[in-house]
Amino acid sequence: MENRSLCRVFALLLTVALLLPLLAGCGEGKGESSADGITKLSFREASGYDYLKKLDGSKVSIRGYMATSSPVDGSFMFLMNLPYQSCPFCVPNTSQLSNTMEIYPKEGDAFTYTAQAIEVVGTLEVAEKEDEPFTDSFGYEFNFKVVDGEYTVLQDSDLTGDVALWQRIASTDVVSEVYRMYDYVNFLVAWPTYYVNSFTDENGQEVPGYYLYAADAENFLYNDGAQYNYGYKDGYFDDIIGKIEAVDPNAFSDLVANIRKAQALAEEALAELKNGNYTMEYKYVEMFGKEDYIYTLNRGEELTAKLEPLYTEFSHWLGSWEM
């Protein structure tokens, strides 16, 4: 099952420069240039396309961690501000990278993996247009990359006081669970845009795909073991918050507030499905080459508009932790 209709919307969310600060007290990059002309870049600033475009071609530095899923040949690395993160995070149901930068070495060089915090120095290369991102060999999309990159391992004395707290929550699976939570909420507000792709069966026959029916959406939510079965159950959101507060009862209050707002939206969107607040139209679907029923949530645009700022808040919170 796939969904790509929100890719453009969420990609824009992650490249909007005017993000509302959510996490007071975390380090922020200032975009300041050092005496040697290197601009210090932060993960927060990297979410603003307009800001990055002004630095296109400039030499920049950025601190983070190399993901273990970076190509084994060292041809490039996924750099994230989250330690112990094995895979790049994407905006829900898209290939748009979130809290992740791609770093490429100098020609002829290759990166050697390290689990330690590092500082990368290289040249910033920004996509010509915001809606025409780069695409890597894995199919991930991103609006910028750092090329001719080199890295040095940071010492403990180089890191900010927030890092110990950040590493405590990063050593759990909480951040991955919040991403999974947003996958669930996104499904609730936009299930008619999800589809099962065409495939070839065991007899070699092409089976055309289709956009989800309301019954399909319910099956994905209510059947034990189904893809989104976890989210609607009692205590789901409370369990995530409990894990966060077990790390520190007060330090992540902004994240907890964000999850509560996502919970309220999820309950609102789930009620729309339960109450049958949708319409359907039988029409030709070009992507699958057949006529079929296409569903529309009566309040789909409204619900999606409510989700956008919530995910922006979370993305901004995630990018606010700097070393």
ROPA-495691 format. One line per field, with one value per residue (C-alpha): x negated, y, z negated. Coordinates in steps of 0.1 Angstrom, whole numbers, plus 5000, padded with zeros to 4 digits. Each point is the difference from the previous one (the first is absolute). Example, Ala and Ser with C-alpha at 12.3 -4.5 7.8 and 13.67 -1.06 7.14 Angstrom:
2
xx <- 4877 | 4986;
yy <- 4955 | 5034;
zz <- 4922 | 5007;
***
This chain:
323
xx <- 5000 | 4986 | 5009 | 4982 | 5027 | 4987 | 4963 | 5000 | 5019 | 4977 | 4969 | 5010 | 5006 | 4965 | 4986 | 5019 | 4977 | 5026 | 5003 | 5013 | 4975 | 5012 | 4971 | 4988 | 4966 | 4985 | 4970 | 5007 | 4976 | 4994 | 4988 | 4969 | 4968 | 4967 | 4968 | 4991 | 5033 | 5018 | 5037 | 5013 | 5032 | 5026 | 5027 | 5026 | 4987 | 4998 | 5038 | 5001 | 4995 | 4998 | 4973 | 4980 | 5003 | 4981 | 4971 | 5000 | 4963 | 4988 | 4977 | 5020 | 4995 | 5026 | 4999 | 5018 | 4999 | 4994 | 5029 | 4990 | 5021 | 4976 | 4987 | 4973 | 4978 | 4997 | 5013 | 5021 | 5014 | 5033 | 4993 | 5025 | 5002 | 5014 | 4974 | 5007 | 5023 | 4994 | 5022 | 5010 | 5034 | 5024 | 5031 | 5029 | 5007 | 4976 | 4964 | 4992 | 4972 | 5006 | 4972 | 4976 | 4972 | 4981 | 4962 | 4978 | 4962 | 4974 | 4995 | 4981 | 5006 | 5024 | 5013 | 4992 | 5028 | 4998 | 5026 | 4985 | 5013 | 4983 | 4996 | 5002 | 4985 | 5009 | 5017 | 5038 | 5018 | 5037 | 5026 | 5007 | 5037 | 5018 | 5025 | 4972 | 4980 | 4969 | 5006 | 4974 | 4994 | 5025 | 5028 | 4999 | 5007 | 4982 | 4996 | 4963 | 4968 | 4965 | 4973 | 4962 | 5006 | 4975 | 5007 | 4982 | 5011 | 5012 | 4987 | 5023 | 4988 | 5013 | 5036 | 5027 | 5016 | 5032 | 4984 | 5001 | 5037 | 5005 | 4981 | 5021 | 5032 | 4982 | 4988 | 5037 | 5023 | 5022 | 4992 | 5007 | 5033 | 5010 | 4993 | 5021 | 5027 | 5000 | 5003 | 5031 | 5015 | 4991 | 5019 | 5031 | 5002 | 4991 | 5009 | 5019 | 4966 | 4984 | 4999 | 4990 | 4978 | 5004 | 4982 | 4994 | 5015 | 4986 | 5015 | 4982 | 5032 | 5000 | 5023 | 5010 | 4996 | 5026 | 5005 | 5012 | 5037 | 5014 | 5002 | 4963 | 4992 | 5020 | 4981 | 4967 | 5010 | 5021 | 4986 | 4975 | 4965 | 5012 | 4977 | 5016 | 5016 | 4979 | 5011 | 5037 | 4997 | 5006 | 4968 | 4979 | 4991 | 4997 | 4975 | 4978 | 5002 | 4992 | 4968 | 4990 | 5007 | 4981 | 4968 | 5007 | 5034 | 4996 | 4973 | 5022 | 5032 | 5003 | 4998 | 5027 | 5022 | 4995 | 5010 | 5031 | 5011 | 4993 | 5021 | 5029 | 4998 | 4998 | 5031 | 5018 | 4989 | 5009 | 5035 | 5004 | 4993 | 5022 | 5029 | 4998 | 4992 | 4987 | 5012 | 4991 | 5000 | 4997 | 4976 | 4971 | 4967 | 4972 | 4972 | 5016 | 5017 | 5035 | 5032 | 5003 | 5015 | 4980 | 5007 | 4997 | 5002 | 5025 | 4975 | 4969 | 4984 | 5008 | 4985 | 4969 | 4996 | 5002 | 4973 | 4975 | 4991 | 4998 | 4975 | 4981 | 4998 | 4986 | 4975 | 4989 | 4996 | 4979 | 4978 | 4995 | 4976 | 4966 | 4966;
yy <- 5000 | 5034 | 5037 | 5028 | 5027 | 5018 | 4998 | 5035 | 5015 | 4985 | 5008 | 5036 | 4998 | 4989 | 5028 | 5029 | 5024 | 5015 | 4972 | 5007 | 4993 | 4971 | 4990 | 5028 | 4993 | 4979 | 5012 | 5018 | 5005 | 5037 | 4996 | 5019 | 4999 | 4993 | 5018 | 4974 | 5007 | 4969 | 5004 | 4979 | 4983 | 4986 | 4973 | 5027 | 5024 | 4971 | 4999 | 5034 | 4999 | 5037 | 5003 | 4971 | 5014 | 5031 | 4978 | 4979 | 4994 | 5011 | 4980 | 4987 | 4980 | 4978 | 4977 | 4967 | 4962 | 4977 | 4975 | 4963 | 4997 | 5023 | 4982 | 4975 | 5011 | 5035 | 5017 | 5023 | 5001 | 5008 | 5026 | 5005 | 5018 | 4969 | 4975 | 4963 | 5006 | 4972 | 5012 | 5034 | 5012 | 5011 | 5022 | 4976 | 4980 | 5020 | 4997 | 5035 | 4998 | 5015 | 5008 | 4985 | 5015 | 4982 | 5006 | 4991 | 4996 | 5015 | 4983 | 4968 | 4999 | 4979 | 5004 | 4975 | 4994 | 5013 | 4999 | 5031 | 5035 | 5017 | 5034 | 5002 | 5027 | 5003 | 5020 | 5005 | 4992 | 5010 | 4988 | 5026 | 5000 | 4991 | 4977 | 4982 | 4983 | 4978 | 4962 | 4975 | 4964 | 4988 | 5022 | 5025 | 5037 | 5030 | 5037 | 5002 | 4980 | 5006 | 4991 | 4997 | 4992 | 4990 | 4992 | 5000 | 4981 | 5024 | 4998 | 5001 | 5035 | 5012 | 4990 | 5021 | 4993 | 4988 | 4971 | 4977 | 5005 | 4996 | 4967 | 4987 | 5003 | 4990 | 4967 | 4990 | 4994 | 5029 | 5022 | 4971 | 4994 | 5037 | 4996 | 4969 | 5019 | 5027 | 4973 | 4989 | 5035 | 5007 | 4969 | 5011 | 5034 | 4989 | 4963 | 5006 | 5010 | 4967 | 4973 | 4964 | 5000 | 4978 | 4967 | 4968 | 4969 | 4965 | 4992 | 5030 | 5019 | 5038 | 5009 | 5037 | 5020 | 5021 | 5028 | 4989 | 4995 | 5010 | 4962 | 4997 | 5029 | 4983 | 4967 | 5018 | 5014 | 4973 | 4967 | 4985 | 5003 | 5025 | 5028 | 5027 | 4977 | 5014 | 5036 | 5000 | 4979 | 5014 | 5011 | 5003 | 5037 | 4997 | 4972 | 5022 | 5029 | 4977 | 4989 | 5036 | 5011 | 4969 | 5015 | 5034 | 5011 | 5036 | 5006 | 4988 | 5017 | 5017 | 4966 | 4987 | 5029 | 4994 | 4963 | 5010 | 5023 | 4971 | 4977 | 5025 | 5002 | 4962 | 4996 | 5027 | 4983 | 4965 | 5012 | 5012 | 4965 | 4983 | 5024 | 4996 | 5036 | 4994 | 4998 | 4978 | 5005 | 4973 | 5012 | 4991 | 4999 | 5006 | 4987 | 4965 | 5001 | 4992 | 5014 | 4997 | 5017 | 5029 | 5011 | 5035 | 5010 | 5028 | 5018 | 4987 | 5033 | 5014 | 4970 | 5001 | 5037 | 4992 | 4973 | 5022 | 5024 | 4971 | 4981 | 5033 | 5004 | 4965 | 5004 | 5033 | 4984 | 4973 | 5024 | 5022 | 4977 | 5012 | 4990;
zz <- 5000 | 5009 | 4997 | 5019 | 5003 | 4968 | 5010 | 5015 | 4971 | 4973 | 5021 | 4999 | 4963 | 4994 | 5021 | 4986 | 4984 | 4976 | 4975 | 4966 | 4972 | 4979 | 4978 | 4978 | 4985 | 5028 | 5019 | 5033 | 5029 | 5007 | 5036 | 4990 | 5020 | 4984 | 5007 | 5027 | 5018 | 4990 | 4991 | 4971 | 5011 | 4977 | 5006 | 4992 | 5026 | 5025 | 5001 | 5017 | 5037 | 5005 | 4973 | 5015 | 5035 | 4989 | 4989 | 5032 | 5008 | 4966 | 4978 | 4969 | 4969 | 4983 | 4970 | 4997 | 5001 | 5029 | 5005 | 5001 | 5032 | 5018 | 5031 | 4990 | 5029 | 4984 | 5031 | 4978 | 4965 | 4984 | 4973 | 4972 | 4967 | 4984 | 4986 | 5003 | 5029 | 5026 | 5029 | 5015 | 4988 | 5027 | 4999 | 4995 | 5032 | 5021 | 5012 | 4986 | 4975 | 4965 | 4975 | 5025 | 5021 | 5028 | 5000 | 5029 | 4998 | 5022 | 5034 | 4995 | 4962 | 4979 | 4965 | 4973 | 4975 | 4965 | 4972 | 4984 | 5004 | 5029 | 5016 | 5038 | 5021 | 5037 | 5027 | 4999 | 5033 | 5001 | 5025 | 5027 | 4992 | 4967 | 5017 | 5021 | 4973 | 5004 | 4999 | 4988 | 5010 | 4973 | 5014 | 4971 | 5009 | 4985 | 5008 | 4992 | 4994 | 4988 | 5025 | 4998 | 4963 | 4974 | 4963 | 4967 | 4968 | 4973 | 4965 | 4969 | 4993 | 5034 | 4993 | 4984 | 4966 | 5017 | 5017 | 4970 | 4996 | 5038 | 5000 | 4971 | 5021 | 5032 | 4983 | 4998 | 5030 | 4991 | 5030 | 5024 | 4982 | 5005 | 5037 | 5000 | 4982 | 5027 | 5027 | 4982 | 4997 | 5036 | 5011 | 4981 | 5016 | 5035 | 5004 | 5034 | 5015 | 4991 | 5026 | 5007 | 5030 | 5030 | 4999 | 5019 | 4984 | 4999 | 5034 | 5016 | 5003 | 4994 | 4971 | 5001 | 4968 | 4983 | 4976 | 4965 | 4994 | 4966 | 4992 | 5008 | 4976 | 4972 | 5007 | 4997 | 4966 | 4983 | 5011 | 4976 | 5015 | 5027 | 5010 | 4979 | 4974 | 4972 | 5000 | 4992 | 4969 | 4965 | 4984 | 5031 | 4997 | 4962 | 5004 | 5022 | 4976 | 4971 | 5017 | 5006 | 4964 | 4987 | 5016 | 4984 | 4985 | 5010 | 5027 | 5029 | 4991 | 5034 | 5018 | 4976 | 5009 | 5037 | 4996 | 4981 | 5029 | 5024 | 4979 | 5001 | 5038 | 5003 | 4980 | 5021 | 5033 | 4988 | 4991 | 5036 | 5013 | 4974 | 5007 | 5038 | 5007 | 5035 | 5035 | 5030 | 5037 | 5027 | 5027 | 5022 | 4982 | 5024 | 4977 | 5000 | 5034 | 4987 | 4986 | 4963 | 4969 | 4986 | 4965 | 4986 | 4963 | 4996 | 4977 | 5015 | 5009 | 4966 | 4982 | 5021 | 4992 | 4963 | 5003 | 5019 | 4971 | 4976 | 5021 | 5005 | 4962 | 4996 | 5028 | 4986 | 4965 | 5015 | 5018 | 4970 | 4983 | 5010 | 4987;
***
